[in-house]
Amino acid sequence: MRPDTPSSSEGRPSISIVVLQPTPFCNIDCRYCYLPERSNKAVMHLGTIIAAFDRIFASGWCSSHLTVIWHAGEPLVLPVSYYQAAFEAIALMCPPGIELRHSIQTNGMLLTPEWCDFIKQWQVGLGVSIDGPRHLHDANRVNRAGKGTFDRTIAGIRLLRREKVPFHVISVLSAQSMHSPEELLDFYVSEGIDDVCFNVEESEGTHISGLLSSKDPAASFYHFLDRFWTLSRQSSQIHFIREIDGMISRIFRPEGTSVDNSQVDPFGMINIDCHGNVSSFSPELLGYKNADYHDFIVGNVFHDSLADMLQSPAMRAMARDISAGVDLCRQECEYFSVCGGGAPVNKLTENGSFATSRTQFCRLIQIVPTDLILSALDRIEAEFDAAAGRPPRESNSTPEYQFKNTKSNGLDVSTGGVPAAPAPSFGPDSPDILLHQIQRGLR
């Protein structure tokens, strides 16, 4: 098989995520938004949805767990009846043995009791975008008249709580909010929010992040996350922090297993716009323009099978360069076993090419949480060693986010001798206790 031929570890794709764009239209106009067509009111018709899943299920490439993410503009500008028909059609088409789950990311402004009933009926995973208290949220999340959207968003969150609908929030961290961990925590606790995800303001599309261009954003994020983690565990009100709790399972995993990164595998993630055009890899690529990659479109569900799309010029060009970038990550970065090669869209936006390695986004999203968790492990191990009268061990963490070629003592021994994320040196008397204490934040 030629190096530019897309393939998975089994020689064929494994589809685990489908991102659908029901409409590119959004009812607000966030200042950091990278979506190029958020004023376009086009709608993905039911026939397009049926054609898309006919291609997906006919390919035989679906994993046993398939997540369908309704994303792009604001999904809730379309009525409940639209999603009821779509969900029913997909369920009827779904082959036996595939566990299907839907997820919606919303700004929360259009939530109603009818929406709550629908979400509970289908057990939809729901994320609400809110950037914190009013002054932080309204600094960037504004409507088309430039007015803040906090009141309507928080009203939607309070409705979800009254209706007992599970949800998480995603907060975009700006240069200003990065210095406000206490204020953010107080806000979440006061509103009964206990499942929190942080997105760092990125440079994507035409948007240039003020945060990433500031002085030492990785150090700022480290101090923010360290402080937020400490305070949230002390309060016992925040049950899940994606950047910490989601990363722990990637760092501490059975030896010899690898981390999945659906963004670097052809059709690990399938992204479909409202016209049935298909892309893969990073979902943000859908809608971008680039002649070298045929605008990132590998085909259309009305005209092309997934097998044909896999061999399209766009897919082959992207797979070739993304694979080259992953190889560079494997060679240069000791955190490779944690992230699996990074996010292609950030490499292209920050570095100008898929065929590159480190980005500022990597440093913040992968390296900072990893170092923070390993630093916590260091402190816990030191306490055990001191209590047992043992001498201190070598640190598990790598300071200052350096990409060092040191001895190969990582968690992933399948990297061919390339250093991976530093391995925790569990003592024989304490492995389960160590991991549990890190998860609970007893630091």
N, C-alpha and C positions, 0 to 999 in steps of 0.2 A: 504494500500500500504506500503510495507516495506521501511525503510529509504534509502536503497541502490538502490531503483528503480528510474531511471531517470524520471523526469516529469517537466512540466512547471506549471505555476500558473493555467492553464486551464486543467491540466492533460495530456497534450500532448505537444510535442515540437512546437516551432514557429521559422521557419527558416527565418532569415532575411539577412544572409550573406553567400555566397558561395565563398571560396577561392580556385582557381584552379592553379595548377602548370603546365603551358604549357611545360616547360622544367626546369630541375634543373640547367642547364648550365648558367653561367654568363661570360660575355666577359671581366670582370675585377676581381680583387682579393683584395677587401678591407681588411685592416688589422684587422678591428673589426668585420668582417662578422662571423656569427655563423652557416651558412648553411653548412652542412657536405658534400654535393655532388655537389658543384658548378662547378666541372669539368666534370660532367656527361652530355653527349649530347643527352640523351633520350628525346623523344618528346611525348606529349599526342596526340594521334591520334583522328581524328574526331569521330570515332566509340566510343571511350572512353568518349568523351564529350557528345555524344548523349545518351549513356548508363547512364551517371551520371545524366543528367537532366530528363531522363525517370524515374529514381528512385525518384528523388527529387519531380517532379511534381505529380507522381503517389501517393506519400505519403499523399497528401492533407495537408501537414504541413507548406506550405509556407505562410509567412505573405503577406500583400497586397503590400508591397514594398520589392523587392528583389535586393540586390546589389551583383554583380558578380565581384570579384576582381581577376585580373590576376597578379600573384605574384610569388615569389620564387627566381629563377635565374634572368636573364634579359629577360623579355617577348619579347622585340623587336628584339632579335636574330632570331626570326621566322618572316616570311614575312607577309606583309599586307594581302595577299591572304589567309593565314591560318586563320586569325581572321575574315576576311570577311565570309568565309565558316562557321566558328564556330558561329558567331553572328547570321547569317541567320538561321542556324539550331535551335539554342536556341529560337529565336523569333517565329519560326513556331511551336515549341512545347509548348510555354508558354500559360497556360490557361488564359481565360478572367478574368479580375479583378486583375491581378498581374502587378504592374508597375515594369518593369525590367530596371536596370541601370548597365552599365559596368564601371569598373574602372581599370586603369593600373598604376603601379608604375614602373618608369624607371630611368636609369642613364642618359638618354637624349643623349647619344653619337651616337645613330643610327637613330635619327629623320631625316626625309626627307620631302619634300613637299607632297609626296604620303601619308606618315603617317599623316600629318596634315589634308589632305582631309578626310581621313578615320575617324580620331578622331572627326572632325566636323560633318561628316555624321551621326555617331552613338551617338554623344553627350557624348563621353567617358569622365569620370572624370580622369584627368591626374595629377599625381604627379611626380615631378622630384627631384631626390636626388642630392643635392649639399651642401657642408658643409661650404660655404662662399667663401671669396676671395682665390686666388691661394694657398697661403702658408698654410692656414687652410685646404682647400679641399685636396690638394695633400699630406698632412701629412699622410692620411689614405686611400684615395680613389685612388688606384694605379692599373695599369694593371698587367698582369702576368709577365712582365719584371721588375716590381717595379717602373715604370715611372708614373708620375702624369697624371690624366685624366681631369684636369680642362679645358684645351682648347677645347676639344671636347664636354664636357658637357655644357659649356657656349655658344658654337656655337649652340647647340640644343635649348637652352633657347631663344637665340636671334631669331632663326628661328620661334619658337612658337609665339613670339611677332610680328614678321613681318607678319605672317599668321593669326594673331588675334585668336589664339587658347587659350582658358582659361586654366590655370594651377595653381597649387600651388607647393611650394617647401618644401621638408623635409630636415632639416639640423641636422646632428648628432652632439651633443655637447660633446666635449672632455674636459679634464681638461684645455687645452690651450684656446679653444674658449669660455669657460665659463667666462673667464676674458676679453672678447672682445665684449661687446654688442654694443659699438659705431662703431667699425669696421664692424661688421656684418650688422648693420643698414645702414651704408654708402654704403656697397656693394649692399644690396637689392635695395635701392633707385636708385643707379646708373644704375642698370640693369633692372629697371622697374618691379621689383618683389614686389607684394603687398599682397600676401597671403602666410603666413609663418607658418610652423609647426616645432617644435623642438623635436627631439628624443634624449633622454639622452643615452649616451653610456652605454650599459647594459652588465652584466655578463650573457651570455647564451651559452649553448653548451660548447665548449672548450675554448671560449673567456672569459678572466677575465678583467673586466673593470678597467682601471686605475683611472677613475673618481670616481666610486663607492667605491674604496678602498682608496681614498684620504681622508684627514681630513675634516670632516663636509661638504660633498657635498650638503646637503640640504640647508645650509646657503649660499653656493656659488651660487646655482641655484636661491635662493630667490633674492639675490642681482642682479644677471644677469637679471632675468625676470622683476624685478622692474624697473631697469634702461632701459631695452629695451622697455618695455611698455610705460614708461614716454616719452622717446625720440621719439618713433614711432608715438605717438599721437600728440606730438608737431609738428612733421614734416608733419603730415596728408597724408603721402605717403603709409603707411601700413594700409590696410583696414581690415585685419583679422589676428589675432594671435591665433592659435588653443588653446594654453594652457590657454589663457585668455577668448577669446570670446566663445570658445567651452565649457568652464567650467561654464560660467555665467548661461546658461540655466539649468545646473544640480544643481546649488545652489539655484537659484530663480525660483521655479516652483510651480504650484498649490499645496496647502496643501493636503496631503493624497495620492499623486501620488508617485510612486517609480521610481528609476533610473534603466534603463535596463543595464544589463551587459551580453552581448552575450557570453562572454568567460567563464561564470560559469554555463550556462545552456546547457544540452545535446542537440546537434544539433541547438542551437542558432546560432552557426557558424559551417558550414560544410567545411572541408578542404580535398581536393582530390589531390593526386599526379598524375604524368604523367602515372602511370600504373593502375590507378583506385582505388588505396588503399584509404580508408577513415579514417579520424580522426575527432576529434571535439575539442571544447574548444580552447585553444590558438593555432593559426596557426603554431607557431614555433615548436610545438611538432611533426609535420609531418616530419619524417626523423630521429628523435632521437631514440635511442635504450634504452629499459628498460624492463627487463624480467617481473617485477611485473605488468606492464601494457601492456604486449603483444606488446611492441614497439609502443604503442599508436594507433594501427590499429584496428578499430572496424569492418571492413569488406571490401569488394571490390564490386564496382558497377556492375561487370559482374556476380557476384554470389549471392549477398545478397540484400534483400530489406532493406529499412531504418528501418522498424519495427524489422527485425531480428538483424540489427546492434545495435539498441537501447538496446537489451537484451544480447548483446555479453559480454563475460567475461571482455574484455578490457574496454568497456563503463561502465559496472557496477562498476568495481574497481575504475576507474577515477571519476565517478559521486559520489561514496561514499566518497572518500577522499577530493575531491574538495568541496563537500557540507559541510564536517566537517570543512574545512578551512573557508568557508563563515560564518558558525555559529560562529567560533572564532572571525572573523572580526566583526560580529554583536555584540558580547558580549564585545569586548575589545576596539573598535575604534569608537570614536565619529564622524569620517568622513565617516562612513559606508553608510549613506544616500546619499553621493555624488558619491561614487565609486561602491557600490554594491558588494564588496567582492574581488576586486583586480584581478590580472592577474595570473592564475595558473602556467604558465611557469616560472614566476619570483619567485613564492613561492618555486617551485621545485628546481630551479637553485640556488637561494640564501640560502634557508633554508633546502633544502634536502627533502622536503615533501610538497605535496598539502595541507595536513591537518595542515596548519599553518596560521598565520595572517600576521602581518606587514612585509614589506620588505623595503629595501632602495629605490627600484623603486617606491613603494607606496608613500614614503615620498616626492620624487621629483615630480612625475607626478600628484598626487592627492592632497597631503597636502599643498605643497608649493603654487600652484596656488590658492587654496581655501583660505589660510591664506592671501595671497596678495590681493585678491578681497575683503575679509572681512575687511582688514585693510584700504583699500580705502573707504569702506562704513563707517567705523568709522570716517575717516577724514571729509567726506561729512556731516555725521550726526552732527558732532561737529560744523561745520560751520552753519548748520540750527539752531541748538540749541542756539548757541551764538547769532545769529541774532534775535532769538525769545525770548532771555532772559531766556531760560530754563537751568537747571543744566545738566552737562554731564551725558550721559547714560553709562551703562556697556558695555565694549568692546565686539564686535562681534567676534573678532579673538582670536585664541589660540596661544600664543607665543611659540617659540622653538619647534614646531612640537611634542608636548607631547600628548600621548593618555590618556586622562583624563576621569574618570568616574565622571562627574559632573551632575548637575541637567538636566533633559531631557527637553531641550528647542529647539530641532532641528526642521528641516523642515519636516522630515518624521515622522509623528505620528504613523505609522504602525510598528515601530520597537519594540513594546512591552515594552516601557519605557527605552530602551537603548539609551543613548545620541547620537544624530546625529550631523551633522555639525551645528554650531551655527546659530540661526535664526536671520535674519536682523530685527531690531525693527523699522519698518517704522513709521514715524510720519504721522498723518492723513492729513497733508497738503502737503506731498511731495513724495509719493511712486513712481509715474511714473518718476518724475524728478530724483530721486536717481538712479534708475536702468538705465535710459538713460545716466546719467553722468558717471556711471561706464563703460557702454559699449563704450562710446566715450573717456573714459580715462581722463576726466577733474578732475584731482586729486590734 
